[in-house]
Amino acid sequence: MIAYNPRTGEPLWRSKGVQSHPIPSPVAGHGLVYMSAGSQAKRAIAIRTGGSGDITGTPAMAWQYDKGTAYVPSPILFGNYLYLMTDKGLITCLDALTGKMEYEGGRPPVPATFTASIVAYGDRLLQTSEDGDTFVVKAGPKHEILRTNSVGEPVYASLALAGGTIYIRGEKHLFAIRK
């Protein structure tokens, strides 16, 4: 993993990173960059911004967590928590600053496969399965499924949020859901 100065293209720092296939998108906040991978190695890492040179094994590496990640779905930083999800929808909630596990293995109410990333809407997380079911999860350090909504067709893409509307791209339809 290499960080570049966006103005000059000069390398700022580098590290061994997640040492797997980093398909999920990184997220940033709290002065940290969070990366994950769920292929060979299941790993999430938090890196402090502002480092230089090779930061592998230095204090710039804030923490590492070695399970609970997915091959495709990205983690989400929401408030003070980083949420990871496996390809089977198991959610892990970590303290974003310390990496301390708040809970792991939060299960959807039915077995499913997930390629869409979790999104945040209001004070809730929306977790959408390939079956087209969206599980509304209460955000915070305790896993709780509040309800399940279904569009009745497969969904592979992450939900899009804009102007108070939730957009769901199903296999055959585009759904727009408003309050």
TIVOBA-551038 format. One record per residue: x, y, z of N, C-alpha, C in turn; residue in one letter. Coordinates in Angstrom, 1 decimal, decimal comma. Layout:
<nodes>
<<X Y Z> <X Y Z> <X Y Z> 'A'>
...
</nodes>
This chain:
<nodes>
<<0,9 -1,2 0,0> <0,0 0,0 0,0> <0,9 1,2 0,0> 'M'>
<<0,6 2,2 -0,9> <1,4 3,4 -1,0> <0,4 4,6 -1,0> 'I'>
<<0,8 5,6 -0,2> <0,0 6,9 -0,2> <0,8 7,9 -0,9> 'A'>
<<0,1 8,7 -1,8> <0,8 9,7 -2,6> <0,3 11,1 -2,3> 'Y'>
<<1,1 12,1 -2,5> <0,7 13,4 -2,4> <-0,1 13,7 -3,7> 'N'>
<<-1,4 14,1 -3,5> <-2,3 14,2 -4,7> <-1,9 15,4 -5,6> 'P'>
<<-1,1 16,4 -5,1> <-0,7 17,5 -5,9> <0,5 17,2 -6,7> 'R'>
<<1,5 16,4 -6,1> <2,7 16,2 -6,8> <2,9 14,8 -7,3> 'T'>
<<2,2 13,9 -6,8> <2,4 12,5 -7,2> <3,5 11,8 -6,4> 'G'>
<<4,2 12,5 -5,5> <5,3 12,0 -4,8> <4,8 11,0 -3,7> 'E'>
<<5,5 9,9 -3,5> <5,1 8,9 -2,5> <5,2 9,6 -1,1> 'P'>
<<4,3 9,4 -0,2> <4,3 9,9 1,2> <4,8 8,8 2,1> 'L'>
<<4,1 7,6 2,1> <4,4 6,5 2,9> <4,0 5,2 2,2> 'W'>
<<4,5 4,1 2,8> <4,1 2,8 2,2> <4,1 1,8 3,4> 'R'>
<<3,4 0,7 3,1> <3,4 -0,4 4,1> <3,0 -1,7 3,4> 'S'>
<<3,2 -2,8 4,2> <2,8 -4,1 3,6> <1,3 -4,2 3,4> 'K'>
<<0,5 -3,3 4,1> <-0,9 -3,3 3,9> <-1,6 -4,5 4,5> 'G'>
<<-2,7 -4,9 3,9> <-3,5 -6,0 4,4> <-3,0 -7,4 3,9> 'V'>
<<-2,0 -7,4 3,0> <-1,3 -8,6 2,6> <-2,3 -9,7 2,1> 'Q'>
<<-3,2 -9,2 1,3> <-4,3 -10,0 0,7> <-4,8 -9,2 -0,5> 'S'>
<<-5,9 -9,6 -1,1> <-6,5 -8,9 -2,2> <-7,4 -7,7 -1,6> 'H'>
<<-7,0 -6,5 -1,7> <-7,7 -5,4 -1,1> <-8,8 -4,9 -2,0> 'P'>
<<-9,9 -5,7 -2,2> <-11,0 -5,3 -3,1> <-11,9 -4,3 -2,5> 'I'>
<<-12,2 -4,4 -1,2> <-13,1 -3,4 -0,6> <-12,4 -2,0 -0,6> 'P'>
<<-13,2 -1,0 -0,7> <-12,7 0,4 -0,7> <-12,2 0,8 0,7> 'S'>
<<-11,2 1,6 0,7> <-10,8 2,1 2,1> <-11,7 3,2 2,5> 'P'>
<<-11,8 3,4 3,8> <-12,6 4,5 4,4> <-11,7 5,3 5,3> 'V'>
<<-12,0 6,6 5,5> <-11,1 7,4 6,4> <-11,9 8,2 7,3> 'A'>
<<-11,3 8,5 8,5> <-11,9 9,4 9,5> <-11,2 9,3 10,8> 'G'>
<<-11,4 10,2 11,6> <-10,7 10,2 12,9> <-9,2 10,2 12,8> 'H'>
<<-8,6 10,8 11,7> <-7,2 10,8 11,4> <-6,6 9,5 11,1> 'G'>
<<-7,5 8,5 10,7> <-7,1 7,2 10,3> <-7,6 6,8 8,9> 'L'>
<<-6,9 5,9 8,3> <-7,4 5,3 7,0> <-7,6 3,8 7,4> 'V'>
<<-8,7 3,3 7,0> <-9,1 1,9 7,3> <-9,1 1,1 6,0> 'Y'>
<<-8,4 0,0 6,0> <-8,4 -0,9 4,8> <-8,8 -2,3 5,3> 'M'>
<<-9,4 -3,0 4,3> <-9,7 -4,4 4,7> <-9,5 -5,3 3,4> 'S'>
<<-9,4 -6,6 3,7> <-9,4 -7,6 2,6> <-10,0 -8,9 3,2> 'A'>
<<-10,6 -9,6 2,3> <-11,2 -10,9 2,8> <-10,9 -12,0 1,9> 'G'>
<<-9,8 -12,0 1,2> <-9,5 -13,1 0,3> <-8,7 -14,1 1,0> 'S'>
<<-7,4 -14,3 0,8> <-6,6 -15,2 1,5> <-6,5 -14,9 3,0> 'Q'>
<<-6,0 -13,7 3,3> <-6,0 -13,2 4,7> <-7,2 -12,3 4,9> 'A'>
<<-7,9 -12,6 6,0> <-9,0 -11,8 6,4> <-8,5 -10,7 7,4> 'K'>
<<-8,4 -9,5 7,0> <-7,7 -8,5 7,8> <-8,2 -7,1 7,6> 'R'>
<<-8,3 -6,4 8,7> <-8,6 -4,9 8,6> <-7,5 -4,2 9,4> 'A'>
<<-7,1 -3,1 8,8> <-6,0 -2,3 9,5> <-6,5 -0,9 9,6> 'I'>
<<-5,9 -0,2 10,5> <-6,1 1,3 10,7> <-4,7 1,9 10,7> 'A'>
<<-4,5 2,9 9,8> <-3,3 3,6 9,7> <-3,4 5,1 10,0> 'I'>
<<-2,5 5,6 10,8> <-2,6 7,0 11,1> <-2,0 7,8 9,9> 'R'>
<<-2,7 8,9 9,6> <-2,3 9,7 8,5> <-1,0 10,5 8,9> 'T'>
<<-0,3 11,0 7,9> <0,8 11,9 8,2> <2,2 11,2 8,3> 'G'>
<<2,2 9,9 8,1> <3,5 9,1 8,2> <4,4 9,4 7,0> 'G'>
<<5,6 8,9 7,1> <6,5 9,0 5,9> <7,4 7,7 5,8> 'S'>
<<7,8 7,4 4,6> <8,7 6,2 4,5> <7,9 4,9 4,7> 'G'>
<<8,6 3,9 5,0> <8,0 2,6 5,3> <7,4 2,6 6,7> 'D'>
<<6,1 2,6 6,9> <5,5 2,6 8,2> <5,2 1,3 8,8> 'I'>
<<5,5 0,2 8,0> <5,2 -1,2 8,5> <5,9 -1,4 9,9> 'T'>
<<5,1 -1,8 10,8> <5,6 -2,1 12,2> <5,9 -0,9 13,0> 'G'>
<<5,4 0,3 12,6> <5,7 1,5 13,4> <4,4 1,9 14,1> 'T'>
<<4,5 3,0 14,9> <3,2 3,5 15,6> <2,2 4,0 14,6> 'P'>
<<2,6 4,3 13,4> <1,7 4,7 12,4> <0,6 3,7 12,1> 'A'>
<<0,9 2,4 12,4> <-0,1 1,3 12,2> <-0,8 1,3 13,5> 'M'>
<<-2,0 1,9 13,5> <-2,8 2,1 14,8> <-3,3 0,7 15,3> 'A'>
<<-3,8 -0,1 14,5> <-4,3 -1,4 14,9> <-4,6 -2,3 13,8> 'W'>
<<-4,7 -3,6 14,1> <-5,0 -4,7 13,1> <-6,0 -5,6 13,7> 'Q'>
<<-7,0 -6,1 12,9> <-8,0 -7,1 13,3> <-8,0 -8,1 12,2> 'Y'>
<<-7,9 -9,4 12,6> <-7,6 -10,5 11,6> <-8,8 -11,4 11,4> 'D'>
<<-10,0 -10,9 11,3> <-11,2 -11,7 10,9> <-12,3 -10,8 10,7> 'K'>
<<-13,4 -11,4 10,1> <-14,7 -10,6 10,0> <-14,8 -9,8 8,7> 'G'>
<<-13,8 -9,9 7,8> <-13,9 -9,1 6,6> <-14,4 -9,9 5,4> 'T'>
<<-14,8 -9,1 4,3> <-15,4 -9,7 3,1> <-14,5 -9,6 1,9> 'A'>
<<-14,8 -10,4 0,9> <-14,0 -10,3 -0,3> <-14,4 -9,1 -1,1> 'Y'>
<<-15,7 -8,7 -1,2> <-16,1 -7,5 -2,0> <-16,6 -6,4 -1,1> 'V'>
<<-17,6 -6,6 -0,2> <-18,2 -5,5 0,5> <-17,2 -4,7 1,3> 'P'>
<<-17,3 -3,4 1,3> <-16,4 -2,5 2,0> <-16,9 -2,3 3,4> 'S'>
<<-16,0 -2,0 4,3> <-16,4 -1,6 5,7> <-17,0 -0,2 5,7> 'P'>
<<-17,6 0,1 6,8> <-18,2 1,5 6,9> <-17,8 2,1 8,2> 'I'>
<<-17,4 3,3 8,2> <-17,1 4,1 9,4> <-18,3 4,9 9,7> 'L'>
<<-18,9 4,7 10,9> <-20,1 5,4 11,3> <-20,0 5,8 12,7> 'F'>
<<-19,9 7,1 12,9> <-19,6 7,6 14,3> <-18,3 7,1 14,8> 'G'>
<<-18,3 6,5 15,9> <-17,0 6,1 16,5> <-16,8 4,6 16,3> 'N'>
<<-17,5 4,0 15,3> <-17,4 2,6 15,1> <-17,1 2,3 13,6> 'Y'>
<<-16,3 1,2 13,4> <-16,0 0,7 12,1> <-16,7 -0,6 12,1> 'L'>
<<-17,6 -0,8 11,0> <-18,3 -2,0 10,9> <-17,7 -2,8 9,7> 'Y'>
<<-17,4 -4,1 10,0> <-16,9 -5,0 9,0> <-18,1 -6,0 8,7> 'L'>
<<-18,1 -6,6 7,5> <-19,1 -7,6 7,2> <-18,4 -8,7 6,4> 'M'>
<<-18,8 -9,9 6,7> <-18,3 -11,1 5,9> <-19,2 -11,2 4,7> 'T'>
<<-18,8 -12,1 3,8> <-19,6 -12,4 2,6> <-20,9 -13,1 3,0> 'D'>
<<-21,0 -13,6 4,1> <-22,3 -14,2 4,6> <-23,1 -13,3 5,5> 'K'>
<<-22,6 -12,0 5,6> <-23,4 -11,0 6,3> <-23,2 -10,9 7,8> 'G'>
<<-22,2 -11,6 8,3> <-21,9 -11,5 9,7> <-21,2 -10,1 10,0> 'L'>
<<-21,7 -9,4 10,9> <-21,2 -8,0 11,2> <-20,3 -8,0 12,4> 'I'>
<<-19,2 -7,3 12,3> <-18,3 -7,1 13,4> <-18,2 -5,6 13,6> 'T'>
<<-18,4 -5,1 14,9> <-18,3 -3,7 15,2> <-17,1 -3,5 16,0> 'C'>
<<-16,2 -2,6 15,5> <-14,9 -2,3 16,2> <-14,9 -0,8 16,6> 'L'>
<<-14,3 -0,5 17,8> <-14,1 0,9 18,2> <-13,1 1,4 17,1> 'D'>
<<-13,5 2,5 16,4> <-12,7 3,0 15,3> <-11,3 3,5 15,7> 'A'>
<<-11,1 4,0 16,9> <-9,8 4,5 17,3> <-8,9 3,4 17,8> 'L'>
<<-9,4 2,4 18,5> <-8,6 1,5 19,2> <-8,6 0,1 18,5> 'T'>
<<-9,6 -0,2 17,7> <-9,7 -1,5 17,2> <-10,4 -2,5 18,1> 'G'>
<<-10,7 -2,1 19,3> <-11,4 -3,0 20,3> <-12,7 -3,5 19,7> 'K'>
<<-12,9 -4,8 19,8> <-14,1 -5,4 19,3> <-15,2 -5,1 20,3> 'M'>
<<-16,3 -4,5 19,7> <-17,5 -4,3 20,5> <-18,5 -5,5 20,4> 'E'>
<<-18,6 -6,1 19,2> <-19,3 -7,3 19,0> <-18,8 -7,9 17,7> 'Y'>
<<-18,9 -9,2 17,5> <-18,6 -9,9 16,3> <-19,6 -11,0 16,0> 'E'>
<<-19,8 -11,3 14,8> <-20,8 -12,4 14,4> <-22,2 -12,0 14,5> 'G'>
<<-22,5 -10,7 14,4> <-23,9 -10,2 14,3> <-24,5 -10,8 13,1> 'G'>
<<-25,5 -11,6 13,2> <-26,1 -12,4 12,1> <-27,3 -11,8 11,5> 'R'>
<<-27,5 -11,9 10,1> <-28,8 -11,5 9,5> <-29,8 -12,6 10,0> 'P'>
<<-31,1 -12,3 9,9> <-32,1 -13,3 10,4> <-32,2 -14,5 9,5> 'P'>
<<-31,7 -14,5 8,3> <-31,8 -15,6 7,4> <-30,4 -15,8 6,7> 'V'>
<<-30,0 -17,0 6,4> <-28,7 -17,2 5,7> <-28,8 -16,5 4,4> 'P'>
<<-27,7 -15,9 4,0> <-27,6 -15,1 2,7> <-26,2 -14,9 2,3> 'A'>
<<-26,0 -14,4 1,1> <-24,7 -14,0 0,6> <-24,8 -12,5 0,3> 'T'>
<<-23,7 -11,8 0,5> <-23,6 -10,3 0,3> <-22,5 -9,9 -0,6> 'F'>
<<-22,8 -9,1 -1,6> <-21,8 -8,4 -2,4> <-21,9 -6,9 -2,2> 'T'>
<<-23,1 -6,4 -1,8> <-23,3 -5,0 -1,5> <-22,7 -4,6 -0,2> 'A'>
<<-22,2 -3,4 -0,1> <-21,6 -2,9 1,1> <-22,7 -2,3 2,0> 'S'>
<<-22,4 -2,3 3,3> <-23,3 -1,7 4,3> <-23,3 -0,2 4,0> 'I'>
<<-24,5 0,4 4,2> <-24,6 1,9 4,1> <-25,3 2,4 5,4> 'V'>
<<-25,1 3,6 5,7> <-25,7 4,2 6,9> <-26,8 5,2 6,4> 'A'>
<<-28,0 5,1 7,1> <-29,1 6,0 6,8> <-29,7 6,4 8,2> 'Y'>
<<-29,6 7,7 8,5> <-30,1 8,1 9,8> <-29,2 7,5 10,8> 'G'>
<<-29,8 6,9 11,8> <-29,1 6,2 12,9> <-29,1 4,7 12,7> 'D'>
<<-29,2 4,3 11,4> <-29,3 2,8 11,2> <-28,3 2,4 10,1> 'R'>
<<-28,0 1,2 10,0> <-27,2 0,6 9,0> <-28,1 -0,3 8,1> 'L'>
<<-27,9 -0,2 6,8> <-28,7 -1,0 5,9> <-27,8 -2,0 5,2> 'L'>
<<-28,1 -3,3 5,4> <-27,3 -4,4 4,9> <-28,2 -5,2 3,9> 'Q'>
<<-27,8 -5,2 2,6> <-28,6 -5,8 1,6> <-28,0 -7,0 1,0> 'T'>
<<-28,8 -8,1 1,0> <-28,3 -9,4 0,5> <-28,5 -9,6 -1,0> 'S'>
<<-27,8 -10,6 -1,6> <-28,0 -10,9 -3,0> <-29,5 -11,3 -3,2> 'E'>
<<-30,2 -11,8 -2,2> <-31,6 -12,2 -2,4> <-32,5 -11,0 -2,5> 'D'>
<<-32,0 -9,8 -2,2> <-32,8 -8,6 -2,3> <-33,5 -8,2 -1,0> 'G'>
<<-33,0 -8,8 0,1> <-33,5 -8,4 1,4> <-32,6 -7,4 2,0> 'D'>
<<-33,2 -6,3 2,6> <-32,4 -5,3 3,3> <-32,7 -5,4 4,8> 'T'>
<<-31,7 -5,6 5,5> <-31,8 -5,8 7,0> <-31,4 -4,4 7,6> 'F'>
<<-32,3 -3,9 8,4> <-32,1 -2,6 9,1> <-31,5 -2,9 10,4> 'V'>
<<-30,3 -2,5 10,6> <-29,5 -2,8 11,8> <-29,3 -1,5 12,6> 'V'>
<<-29,6 -1,6 13,9> <-29,4 -0,5 14,8> <-27,9 -0,2 14,9> 'K'>
<<-27,5 1,0 14,7> <-26,1 1,4 14,8> <-25,7 1,4 16,3> 'A'>
<<-24,5 1,1 16,5> <-24,0 1,1 17,9> <-23,3 -0,1 18,3> 'G'>
<<-22,8 -0,2 19,6> <-22,0 -1,3 20,0> <-22,7 -2,6 20,3> 'P'>
<<-24,0 -2,7 20,0> <-24,8 -3,9 20,2> <-25,6 -4,2 19,0> 'K'>
<<-25,4 -5,5 18,5> <-26,1 -5,9 17,2> <-27,6 -6,1 17,5> 'H'>
<<-28,4 -5,4 16,6> <-29,8 -5,6 16,7> <-30,5 -5,3 15,4> 'E'>
<<-31,2 -6,4 14,8> <-31,9 -6,2 13,6> <-33,3 -5,6 13,9> 'I'>
<<-33,6 -4,5 13,3> <-34,8 -3,8 13,6> <-36,0 -4,3 12,7> 'L'>
<<-35,6 -4,6 11,4> <-36,6 -5,0 10,5> <-36,0 -5,5 9,2> 'R'>
<<-36,8 -6,2 8,4> <-36,3 -6,7 7,1> <-37,3 -6,2 6,0> 'T'>
<<-36,7 -5,7 5,0> <-37,5 -5,2 3,8> <-37,0 -6,0 2,6> 'N'>
<<-37,8 -6,3 1,7> <-37,4 -7,1 0,5> <-38,0 -6,4 -0,8> 'S'>
<<-37,2 -6,4 -1,8> <-37,6 -5,9 -3,1> <-38,1 -7,0 -4,1> 'V'>
<<-37,9 -8,3 -3,6> <-38,4 -9,4 -4,4> <-37,6 -9,8 -5,6> 'G'>
<<-36,4 -9,3 -5,7> <-35,5 -9,7 -6,8> <-34,0 -9,6 -6,3> 'E'>
<<-33,1 -10,2 -7,0> <-31,7 -10,2 -6,6> <-31,1 -8,7 -6,6> 'P'>
<<-30,2 -8,4 -5,6> <-29,5 -7,2 -5,6> <-28,1 -7,5 -5,3> 'V'>
<<-27,2 -6,9 -6,2> <-25,8 -7,1 -6,0> <-25,0 -5,8 -5,8> 'Y'>
<<-25,7 -4,7 -6,0> <-25,0 -3,4 -5,9> <-25,4 -2,8 -4,5> 'A'>
<<-24,4 -2,0 -4,0> <-24,7 -1,2 -2,8> <-25,8 -0,2 -3,0> 'S'>
<<-26,5 0,0 -1,9> <-27,6 1,0 -2,0> <-27,0 2,4 -2,2> 'L'>
<<-27,7 3,3 -2,9> <-27,2 4,7 -3,1> <-28,2 5,6 -2,3> 'A'>
<<-27,7 6,6 -1,7> <-28,5 7,5 -0,9> <-28,3 8,9 -1,5> 'L'>
<<-29,4 9,6 -1,7> <-29,3 11,0 -2,2> <-30,6 11,7 -2,0> 'A'>
<<-30,6 12,9 -1,4> <-31,7 13,7 -1,2> <-32,9 13,0 -0,4> 'G'>
<<-32,5 12,3 0,6> <-33,5 11,6 1,4> <-34,1 10,4 0,7> 'G'>
<<-33,6 9,9 -0,4> <-34,1 8,8 -1,1> <-33,1 7,7 -1,1> 'T'>
<<-33,6 6,5 -0,9> <-32,7 5,3 -1,0> <-33,0 4,6 -2,3> 'I'>
<<-31,9 4,5 -3,1> <-32,0 3,8 -4,4> <-31,4 2,4 -4,3> 'Y'>
<<-32,2 1,5 -4,8> <-31,8 0,1 -4,8> <-31,8 -0,4 -6,3> 'I'>
<<-30,7 -0,8 -6,8> <-30,6 -1,4 -8,2> <-30,8 -2,9 -8,1> 'R'>
<<-32,0 -3,3 -8,4> <-32,2 -4,8 -8,4> <-31,8 -5,3 -9,8> 'G'>
<<-32,0 -6,6 -9,9> <-31,6 -7,3 -11,2> <-32,4 -6,8 -12,3> 'E'>
<<-33,7 -6,4 -12,1> <-34,6 -6,0 -13,2> <-35,1 -4,6 -13,0> 'K'>
<<-35,1 -4,0 -11,8> <-35,7 -2,7 -11,6> <-34,8 -1,8 -10,7> 'H'>
<<-35,1 -0,5 -10,8> <-34,4 0,5 -10,0> <-35,5 0,9 -9,0> 'L'>
<<-35,3 0,8 -7,7> <-36,3 1,2 -6,7> <-35,9 2,5 -6,1> 'F'>
<<-36,8 3,4 -5,9> <-36,5 4,6 -5,1> <-37,5 4,7 -3,9> 'A'>
<<-36,9 4,7 -2,8> <-37,7 4,6 -1,5> <-37,5 5,9 -0,8> 'I'>
<<-38,6 6,5 -0,4> <-38,6 7,8 0,3> <-39,5 7,6 1,6> 'R'>
<<-39,2 8,5 2,5> <-40,1 8,5 3,7> <-41,5 8,8 3,4> 'K'>
</nodes>
